[in-house]
Amino acid sequence: MVCLRLSATPCWGRRCLRGYPIFDPVAKAGNTSAEEIFLCTGSGANGRGIYTQEGFVVFKDSRARIENVPSMAGTAMETFRKKLFDSGVLSIDGETAVMTKDHLFQSPSYAAIALMGRNANGWTEWKTKDGKTLDAVKRQSVSATSTS
């Protein structure tokens, strides 16, 4: 398959739209081991997801805060969350919002912001069931391996 990037430069394969894997399936909870699943809780959120090379996948049925904190008013993060609700990725379900499908975010921080309705550092908000941060599991373990 051949497609053109916005710069009219040809690219080959399934990853043609500005480098995004639009035809690749989003990772599913059933395809991962328990140690790879991270949790985001607090501020009205109760989410599950995994870190991938493409970003962070939040799983369907993860719970999110409905309202944004006041400090998000008028910011890009407010617009970002509004788009998630408008597109149906997040849907109001009683006192919380729910992810209607597995969704790939460009970073762990965007995934945490989507669920928590506030500014968030996803590298510290996403944790294993044992309380290890995503940073400790994915970034610090890599840097420790590369220095030894």
KAJO-V179078 format. One record per pair of residues at least 6 apart in sequence whose C-alpha atoms are under 6 Angstrom apart, sorted by the first residue. I is the first residue (numbers start at 1). GAP is how many residues later the second one is. D is the distance in Angstrom with one decimal. If there is no record, write none. Layout:
<<I;GAP;D> <I;GAP;D>>
//
This chain:
<<1;12;5.8> <2;10;5.2> <3;8;6.0> <4;6;4.8> <5;13;5.9> <15;6;4.8> <37;12;5.6> <37;13;5.2> <38;10;5.7> <38;11;5.4> <38;12;5.9> <38;88;5.6> <38;89;5.0> <38;90;4.7> <39;8;5.6> <39;9;4.7> <39;87;5.3> <39;88;5.2> <39;89;6.0> <40;6;5.7> <40;7;4.9> <40;85;5.9> <40;86;4.8> <43;73;5.5> <44;21;4.6> <45;18;5.4> <45;19;4.4> <45;20;5.5> <45;70;5.5> <45;71;5.4> <46;17;4.9> <47;15;4.3> <47;16;5.6> <48;10;5.9> <48;11;5.7> <48;14;6.0> <49;8;5.3> <49;9;4.2> <49;10;5.3> <50;6;5.8> <50;7;5.4> <55;50;5.7> <55;51;4.6> <55;52;4.9> <56;48;5.6> <56;49;5.2> <56;51;5.5> <56;52;5.2> <57;46;5.4> <57;47;4.3> <58;44;5.7> <58;45;5.4> <59;43;4.3> <60;39;5.0> <60;40;5.4> <60;41;4.2> <60;42;4.5> <61;37;5.5> <61;38;5.0> <62;36;5.7> <62;37;5.3> <63;34;5.7> <63;35;4.6> <64;32;5.9> <64;33;4.8> <64;34;5.9> <64;51;4.2> <65;31;5.5> <65;32;6.0> <65;50;6.0> <65;51;5.5> <65;52;5.9> <66;30;5.5> <66;31;5.4> <68;49;4.3> <69;49;5.6> <72;6;5.7> <81;33;5.8> <84;6;5.5> <85;6;5.9> <89;10;5.7> <89;11;5.4> <90;8;5.5> <90;9;4.7> <90;10;6.0> <91;6;5.2> <91;7;5.4> <105;6;5.7> <108;14;4.4> <109;11;5.9> <109;12;5.0> <109;13;3.7> <112;10;5.4> <113;6;5.7> <113;7;5.6> <123;11;5.1> <123;12;4.9> <124;9;5.2> <126;7;5.9> <126;8;5.6> <127;6;4.3> <127;7;5.6>>
//
